[in-house]
Amino acid sequence: MKPLKLSVSGVRGIVGQAITPELIINFASAFGTMVLAGPVLVGRDSRNSSPMLTDGVISALLATGHEVIDLGLCPTPITQFLVKNKGARGAVSVTAGHNPAPWNALNFINSQGTYLNEFQGQELLDIYHLGRFKQLALKKTPKIIRELNPEEPYLEWLLGRLELPPIKRAKFRIVVDPTNGAASKLIDKLFDLLGVQLIAINNEGNGYFPHDPEPRPRNAIEVSSLVKITTADIGFLLNSDASRLSLVSEDGETLSEEYTLPLIARYYLKKQPGPVVTNLSTSMMIDQVAREQNLPVIRTRVGQSAIIQAMLEEKASLAGEGSGGLAFDYFQPAFDALVTMALYLEMMAVEGEKLSTLVKRLPRYHIVKDSLVCPAYRLHTLVAEVKKLYKGLEINQLDGLRLEKKDLWVHVRASTTEPLIRVIAESTSQHRAQMEVDRVMAYLRRLTA
């Protein structure tokens, strides 16, 4: 199986199998054909394959007539911020985010600094499949501009939007694991400017991932140990492009990535009231937080593209997923773990509360997640088969199948980033959630046996 995942926002897969030089050049050529004349930004994460893919992207963009601003090693949210900051026509971020090291991806960003919307994504795929790329007889080859410190305007902007005095007075000590990804070393600059004592691990940006670059409790053991040993105030775990984040409390508890959204929501929504956008798989904790402030929660499909487009359409204050990706209207419409970390420090400083105390104020639900590897061509067919388990029940089919029973919801969907069927259930009873997931997984395994 050579999994290749195409979505409105880009293309991803295992390098050398699904991701080949020809594919990269053709997709980048399609993007260069689609966007208007003008500069295009290119940033990447630290994966060993990213420089190779970046060279292919830059070559294709030059061949379609675009000046290229090469950001080098750069977190995706900073790339997104710089699109409007530099008046670019768009950007390509070379990163597979939370996927393991053998994977990589091209993430396409429009002139507004957001992932492509549904219509732009379809246009890109149409151009790619037709293979009719812009071929210019160039009198002068477009130039490549190497940006040496792309983070500087971003950091200046970010600090200008935070409540700095209470953060600096708090004299926090924190542990951060950027997974040797795109935020490596940059976090040193950020937290020095915030007056925070940083204890960083896996902070080299060398492409070696000491664990899967997915911010989840199973990958946060090292952060937890250091938080306890150093009596740090909080621990943060990032993915490879700094778009997702999970937390470790001051007592060393490794919190599910589902907590990242609701924990900050209560504080942020008091400052910036407005609707909340999330996906169909995110914990009910966010509903409780929004209900306390009489604010609506709008649920949409999984994925940054769908979440951000709904955020813009609904004029939402806050948007995010249970994966740990969050976007804030006062900052930028992009999943941004750097903004999220800074806001967590602001919240703790302003409210004078420990993270463990804030966790206790949230309702306790139990969410269970599992997945089944499946050939891409069977994903949607098998998901549809699960309807037979729930005859007579109302099913939401916006993104796979989602249904609610008394004190329980279950969501079965095809992953947009990997050849997997994902099964998620949540309840006040861990046993009940686990039983529901096991039931669906057993049914899917029988179908694939």
C-alpha positions as CSV (number, residue, x, y, z in Angstrom):
1,M,0.0,0.0,0.0
2,K,1.4,3.4,-1.0
3,P,-1.0,5.8,0.8
4,L,-1.4,9.2,-0.9
5,K,-3.8,11.6,0.9
6,L,-5.2,14.4,-1.3
7,S,-7.3,17.1,0.4
8,V,-8.4,20.7,-0.3
9,S,-5.4,22.0,1.7
10,G,-2.7,19.8,0.1
11,V,-1.1,16.4,-0.5
12,R,0.7,14.1,1.9
13,G,2.2,10.6,2.1
14,I,5.3,8.6,2.7
15,V,8.3,10.0,0.9
16,G,9.7,7.7,-1.8
17,Q,6.4,5.8,-2.0
18,A,3.5,8.2,-2.5
19,I,5.5,11.4,-2.3
20,T,7.9,11.5,-5.3
21,P,9.8,14.4,-6.9
22,E,7.5,14.3,-10.0
23,L,4.4,14.6,-7.8
24,I,5.8,17.5,-5.8
25,I,6.8,19.4,-8.9
26,N,3.4,18.8,-10.5
27,F,1.4,19.9,-7.5
28,A,3.6,23.0,-7.0
29,S,3.2,23.8,-10.7
30,A,-0.6,23.5,-10.3
31,F,-0.4,26.0,-7.4
32,G,1.8,28.3,-9.3
33,T,-0.6,28.2,-12.2
34,M,-3.6,28.9,-9.9
35,V,-2.4,31.9,-7.9
36,L,-2.0,35.4,-9.3
37,A,1.3,36.8,-10.4
38,G,3.4,37.9,-7.5
39,P,5.7,36.5,-4.7
40,V,5.0,33.2,-3.1
41,L,6.4,32.1,0.3
42,V,7.9,28.7,1.0
43,G,8.6,27.4,4.5
44,R,9.4,23.9,5.8
45,D,9.8,21.8,8.9
46,S,12.9,19.9,9.9
47,R,12.2,16.5,8.4
48,N,15.2,15.1,6.5
49,S,13.1,15.0,3.3
50,S,11.9,18.7,3.6
51,P,14.9,20.3,1.9
52,M,14.5,18.0,-1.1
53,L,10.8,18.7,-1.4
54,T,11.4,22.4,-0.9
55,D,13.8,22.6,-3.8
56,G,11.2,20.9,-6.0
57,V,8.5,23.4,-4.9
58,I,10.8,26.4,-5.5
59,S,11.7,25.2,-9.0
60,A,8.1,24.7,-10.0
61,L,7.1,28.2,-8.6
62,L,10.0,29.9,-10.5
63,A,9.0,28.0,-13.7
64,T,5.4,29.3,-13.4
65,G,6.7,32.9,-13.1
66,H,6.7,33.6,-9.4
67,E,9.3,35.3,-7.3
68,V,9.9,33.0,-4.3
69,I,10.6,34.1,-0.7
70,D,12.4,31.1,0.9
71,L,11.7,31.2,4.7
72,G,13.8,28.1,5.3
73,L,13.0,26.3,8.6
74,C,9.8,28.0,9.6
75,P,6.7,27.0,11.6
76,T,3.5,26.9,9.5
77,P,1.7,29.6,11.6
78,I,4.6,32.0,11.0
79,T,4.5,31.2,7.3
80,Q,0.7,32.0,7.3
81,F,1.2,35.3,9.1
82,L,3.9,36.4,6.7
83,V,1.7,36.0,3.6
84,K,-0.3,39.1,4.4
85,N,2.7,40.8,6.1
86,K,4.7,40.6,2.9
87,G,1.8,41.0,0.4
88,A,2.4,37.5,-1.0
89,R,0.0,35.7,-3.4
90,G,0.2,32.6,-1.3
91,A,2.5,30.1,0.4
92,V,3.5,26.5,0.5
93,S,4.5,24.9,3.9
94,V,6.4,21.7,3.5
95,T,5.5,19.7,6.6
96,A,3.5,16.7,7.6
97,G,2.8,18.2,11.0
98,H,1.9,15.3,13.4
99,N,2.7,12.4,11.0
100,P,5.7,10.2,11.6
101,A,9.1,11.1,10.2
102,P,8.8,9.0,6.9
103,W,5.8,11.2,5.9
104,N,5.8,14.7,4.4
105,A,3.3,17.0,2.8
106,L,2.7,20.2,0.8
107,N,0.2,22.5,2.6
108,F,-1.1,25.2,0.3
109,I,-2.0,28.6,1.7
110,N,-4.0,31.4,0.0
111,S,-3.4,35.1,-0.1
112,Q,-5.3,35.6,3.1
113,G,-2.9,33.4,5.0
114,T,-5.4,30.5,5.5
115,Y,-5.4,27.0,4.1
116,L,-7.2,26.8,0.8
117,N,-11.0,26.8,1.1
118,E,-13.1,24.1,-0.5
119,F,-13.4,25.9,-3.9
120,Q,-9.7,26.8,-4.1
121,G,-8.8,23.3,-3.2
122,Q,-11.0,21.9,-5.9
123,E,-9.5,24.3,-8.5
124,L,-6.0,23.2,-7.5
125,L,-6.9,19.5,-7.9
126,D,-8.5,20.2,-11.3
127,I,-5.4,22.0,-12.6
128,Y,-3.2,19.2,-11.2
129,H,-5.2,16.4,-12.8
130,L,-5.5,18.2,-16.2
131,G,-1.7,18.8,-16.1
132,R,-2.1,22.2,-17.9
133,F,0.5,24.2,-16.0
134,K,1.5,27.8,-16.8
135,Q,4.5,27.8,-19.1
136,L,6.1,31.2,-19.4
137,A,8.7,32.3,-21.9
138,L,10.6,34.3,-19.4
139,K,12.9,37.1,-20.4
140,K,14.2,37.2,-16.9
141,T,14.1,34.4,-14.4
142,P,12.2,35.3,-11.2
143,K,14.5,35.6,-8.2
144,I,14.7,33.7,-4.9
145,I,14.9,35.8,-1.8
146,R,16.4,34.0,1.2
147,E,14.7,35.3,4.4
148,L,17.2,35.0,7.2
149,N,15.0,35.8,10.3
150,P,11.4,35.3,9.2
151,E,10.2,35.1,12.8
152,E,11.1,38.7,13.7
153,P,7.9,40.5,12.4
154,Y,5.8,37.7,13.8
155,L,7.3,37.9,17.3
156,E,6.9,41.7,17.3
157,W,3.2,41.4,16.3
158,L,2.6,38.6,18.9
159,L,4.1,40.5,21.8
160,G,2.1,43.6,20.9
161,R,-1.1,41.7,21.4
162,L,-0.3,40.1,24.8
163,E,-0.7,41.4,28.3
164,L,3.1,41.4,28.9
165,P,3.5,42.9,32.4
166,P,1.7,40.2,34.3
167,I,3.5,37.5,32.3
168,K,6.9,39.0,33.2
169,R,6.0,39.6,36.8
170,A,5.0,35.9,37.2
171,K,8.5,34.7,36.4
172,F,7.3,31.4,35.1
173,R,9.5,28.4,34.6
174,I,8.3,26.1,31.8
175,V,9.3,23.0,29.9
176,V,8.8,22.9,26.1
177,D,9.4,20.0,23.7
178,P,9.3,21.2,20.1
179,T,10.2,17.7,18.9
180,N,13.3,18.9,17.1
181,G,10.8,20.5,14.7
182,A,10.3,23.9,13.0
183,A,9.9,25.8,16.3
184,S,13.3,24.6,17.7
185,K,15.5,27.5,18.9
186,L,12.7,29.9,18.0
187,I,11.1,29.1,21.3
188,D,14.2,30.4,23.0
189,K,13.6,33.9,21.5
190,L,9.9,33.9,22.2
191,F,10.2,33.0,25.9
192,D,13.2,35.2,26.5
193,L,11.0,38.1,25.2
194,L,8.3,37.1,27.6
195,G,10.6,37.0,30.6
196,V,10.1,33.2,31.1
197,Q,12.7,30.7,32.2
198,L,12.7,28.0,29.5
199,I,13.8,24.4,29.9
200,A,13.8,23.1,26.4
201,I,14.3,19.5,25.3
202,N,14.5,18.1,21.7
203,N,15.3,21.7,20.6
204,E,17.7,21.1,17.7
205,G,15.7,21.3,14.6
206,N,17.7,18.4,13.1
207,G,14.9,16.2,11.8
208,Y,15.4,13.5,14.4
209,F,12.0,12.9,16.1
210,P,12.6,11.3,19.5
211,H,8.9,10.2,19.4
212,D,6.0,10.6,17.0
213,P,5.6,14.4,16.5
214,E,2.0,14.2,17.7
215,P,1.2,16.2,20.9
216,R,-0.5,13.5,22.9
217,P,0.0,12.1,26.5
218,R,1.9,9.1,25.3
219,N,4.6,11.4,23.8
220,A,4.8,13.7,26.8
221,I,6.5,11.5,29.3
222,E,9.8,13.3,29.1
223,V,8.1,16.7,29.5
224,S,6.2,15.4,32.5
225,S,9.4,14.1,34.2
226,L,11.2,17.4,33.7
227,V,8.2,19.4,34.9
228,K,8.3,17.5,38.2
229,I,12.0,17.5,38.6
230,T,12.4,21.3,37.9
231,T,9.1,22.3,39.7
232,A,8.0,24.0,36.4
233,D,4.7,25.8,36.2
234,I,3.6,24.1,33.0
235,G,4.9,21.9,30.1
236,F,4.1,22.1,26.4
237,L,4.5,19.5,23.7
238,L,4.4,20.7,20.0
239,N,4.1,18.9,16.7
240,S,6.7,19.3,14.0
241,D,5.4,22.6,12.5
242,A,4.1,24.3,15.7
243,S,0.4,24.1,14.7
244,R,-0.7,21.7,17.5
245,L,-0.1,21.7,21.2
246,S,-0.7,19.5,24.3
247,L,-0.2,20.3,28.0
248,V,1.4,19.0,31.1
249,S,0.2,20.5,34.4
250,E,2.6,21.6,37.2
251,D,2.0,18.3,39.0
252,G,3.2,16.3,36.0
253,E,-0.2,15.2,34.7
254,T,0.0,14.6,30.9
255,L,-3.3,16.1,29.7
256,S,-5.1,14.8,26.7
257,E,-4.9,17.1,23.7
258,E,-8.6,17.4,24.1
259,Y,-8.0,19.8,27.0
260,T,-6.0,22.4,25.0
261,L,-9.2,24.0,23.6
262,P,-11.6,24.1,26.6
263,L,-9.0,25.1,29.2
264,I,-8.0,28.4,27.3
265,A,-11.6,29.0,26.0
266,R,-13.0,30.1,29.4
267,Y,-10.4,32.8,29.7
268,Y,-10.3,33.9,26.1
269,L,-14.0,34.1,25.6
270,K,-14.3,36.5,28.5
271,K,-12.0,38.8,26.7
272,Q,-13.3,38.2,23.2
273,P,-16.9,36.9,23.4
274,G,-18.2,35.2,20.3
275,P,-19.1,31.9,18.7
276,V,-16.8,28.9,19.0
277,V,-16.1,26.6,16.0
278,T,-14.9,23.0,16.5
279,N,-15.3,19.7,14.7
280,L,-17.6,16.7,15.2
281,S,-14.9,14.7,17.0
282,T,-14.0,17.3,19.7
283,S,-14.9,16.7,23.4
284,M,-18.1,18.0,24.9
285,M,-16.0,20.0,27.4
286,I,-16.0,22.9,25.0
287,D,-19.8,22.9,24.9
288,Q,-20.0,23.3,28.7
289,V,-17.5,26.2,28.7
290,A,-19.4,28.0,25.9
291,R,-22.7,27.4,27.6
292,E,-21.5,29.1,30.8
293,Q,-21.0,32.3,28.8
294,N,-24.2,31.8,26.6
295,L,-22.1,31.4,23.5
296,P,-22.9,29.0,20.6
297,V,-20.7,26.1,19.5
298,I,-20.7,25.4,15.7
299,R,-19.4,22.0,14.7
300,T,-18.0,21.2,11.3
301,R,-15.8,18.7,9.5
302,V,-12.4,17.8,10.8
303,G,-9.4,19.7,9.5
304,Q,-7.9,23.1,9.7
305,S,-9.3,24.2,6.3
306,A,-12.9,23.4,7.3
307,I,-12.5,24.8,10.8
308,I,-11.0,28.1,9.7
309,Q,-13.5,28.7,6.9
310,A,-16.3,28.2,9.3
311,M,-14.6,30.6,11.7
312,L,-14.5,33.3,9.1
313,E,-18.0,32.7,7.9
314,E,-19.5,32.7,11.4
315,K,-17.3,35.5,12.7
316,A,-16.3,33.2,15.5
317,S,-14.0,34.3,18.3
318,L,-12.3,31.0,18.8
319,A,-11.8,27.9,16.7
320,G,-10.1,24.6,17.4
321,E,-10.0,20.9,17.4
322,G,-9.4,18.1,20.0
323,S,-6.1,17.5,18.2
324,G,-4.6,20.6,20.0
325,G,-4.8,23.0,17.0
326,L,-6.3,26.4,18.0
327,A,-7.0,29.7,16.2
328,F,-8.0,33.0,17.9
329,D,-9.8,35.9,16.0
330,Y,-7.7,38.6,17.8
331,F,-4.6,37.0,16.5
332,Q,-4.8,35.2,13.2
333,P,-7.1,32.6,11.5
334,A,-4.6,29.8,11.7
335,F,-3.8,26.9,14.1
336,D,-1.0,28.5,16.0
337,A,0.7,26.7,18.9
338,L,3.0,29.7,19.6
339,V,0.1,32.0,20.2
340,T,-1.6,29.3,22.3
341,M,1.4,28.8,24.6
342,A,1.7,32.6,25.1
343,L,-2.0,32.8,25.9
344,Y,-1.7,30.0,28.5
345,L,1.0,32.0,30.3
346,E,-1.1,35.1,30.1
347,M,-4.1,33.3,31.6
348,M,-2.1,31.8,34.4
349,A,-0.5,35.1,35.2
350,V,-3.7,37.2,35.1
351,E,-5.8,34.7,37.0
352,G,-3.1,33.6,39.4
353,E,-4.2,30.0,39.1
354,K,-2.2,26.8,38.6
355,L,-3.1,24.7,35.5
356,S,-4.2,21.7,37.7
357,T,-6.8,24.0,39.4
358,L,-8.2,25.1,36.1
359,V,-8.4,21.4,35.0
360,K,-10.6,20.6,38.0
361,R,-13.1,23.2,36.9
362,L,-13.9,21.4,33.7
363,P,-16.5,18.6,33.5
364,R,-14.9,15.2,33.3
365,Y,-15.8,13.2,30.2
366,H,-14.0,10.1,29.0
367,I,-13.1,10.1,25.3
368,V,-11.7,7.0,23.6
369,K,-10.0,7.0,20.2
370,D,-9.0,4.1,18.0
371,S,-8.2,3.6,14.3
372,L,-8.0,0.9,11.7
373,V,-5.5,0.9,8.8
374,C,-7.4,0.5,5.6
375,P,-6.6,0.9,1.8
376,A,-7.6,4.4,0.7
377,Y,-10.1,3.1,-1.9
378,R,-12.1,1.3,0.8
379,L,-12.2,4.0,3.5
380,H,-15.5,5.7,2.7
381,T,-17.3,2.4,1.8
382,L,-16.4,0.8,5.1
383,V,-17.4,3.9,7.0
384,A,-20.8,3.9,5.3
385,E,-21.3,0.2,6.3
386,V,-21.2,1.2,10.0
387,K,-24.7,2.7,9.6
388,K,-26.0,-0.9,9.8
389,L,-25.0,-0.9,13.5
390,Y,-27.2,2.0,14.2
391,K,-30.5,1.4,12.4
392,G,-33.3,3.7,13.4
393,L,-31.0,6.4,14.9
394,E,-30.5,9.8,13.5
395,I,-27.0,10.1,11.9
396,N,-25.1,13.2,11.1
397,Q,-23.2,12.5,7.8
398,L,-21.4,15.8,7.4
399,D,-18.0,14.0,8.0
400,G,-18.4,10.3,8.1
401,L,-21.0,9.2,10.6
402,R,-21.7,10.8,13.9
403,L,-24.6,9.9,16.2
404,E,-25.7,10.6,19.7
405,K,-27.3,8.3,22.3
406,K,-28.1,9.0,25.9
407,D,-25.0,10.3,27.5
408,L,-22.8,9.2,24.6
409,W,-21.7,10.2,21.1
410,V,-19.7,8.2,18.6
411,H,-17.9,9.4,15.4
412,V,-16.6,7.2,12.6
413,R,-14.8,8.9,9.8
414,A,-12.1,8.4,7.2
415,S,-8.9,10.3,8.1
416,T,-7.9,13.2,5.9
417,T,-4.2,12.7,6.7
418,E,-3.6,9.0,6.8
419,P,-5.1,5.7,5.3
420,L,-7.1,5.1,8.5
421,I,-10.7,4.9,9.7
422,R,-10.9,6.8,13.0
423,V,-13.4,5.8,15.7
424,I,-14.0,8.2,18.6
425,A,-16.6,7.9,21.4
426,E,-17.2,10.0,24.5
427,S,-19.3,9.6,27.6
428,T,-19.3,10.3,31.3
429,S,-18.5,6.6,31.7
430,Q,-15.1,5.4,30.4
431,H,-16.4,1.9,30.3
432,R,-19.3,2.9,28.1
433,A,-17.2,4.9,25.7
434,Q,-14.6,2.0,25.4
435,M,-17.4,-0.5,24.8
436,E,-18.8,1.6,22.0
437,V,-15.4,2.0,20.3
438,D,-14.7,-1.7,20.7
439,R,-18.0,-2.6,19.2
440,V,-17.4,-0.5,16.1
441,M,-13.8,-1.7,15.7
442,A,-14.8,-5.3,15.9
443,Y,-17.4,-4.7,13.2
444,L,-14.9,-3.0,10.9
445,R,-12.3,-5.8,11.5
446,R,-14.9,-8.4,10.4
447,L,-15.5,-6.4,7.2
448,T,-11.8,-6.2,6.4
449,A,-10.9,-9.8,7.4
